[in-house]
């Protein structure tokens, strides 16, 4: 992360007024076409009781990207739940785990 002077985003959990609460998930960045937001693919496992097996599932989550965090498509990131920022965004990127 950078200095506070570099980040003028009011929706930044580190330099702005956004409070983070609730779920913390890890996922991979699949798209950066929106301004200040990204599409994150989160993989998870579901237990199939009937067949006594596990099933892999994937879901796409839209997350806000603060100015102080630099991302690329394919990066592994940590996202945290926050208040609803728009119609589809209620998560914010808090950490880049692997570029």
ABEGO torsion letter per residue (X at the ends): XBBAAABABAABAAABABBBBEBBBBBBBABAABBGBBBBBBBBBBBBAAAGBBBBBBBBBBBBBBAABBBBBGBBBBBBBBBBABAABABBBABBABX
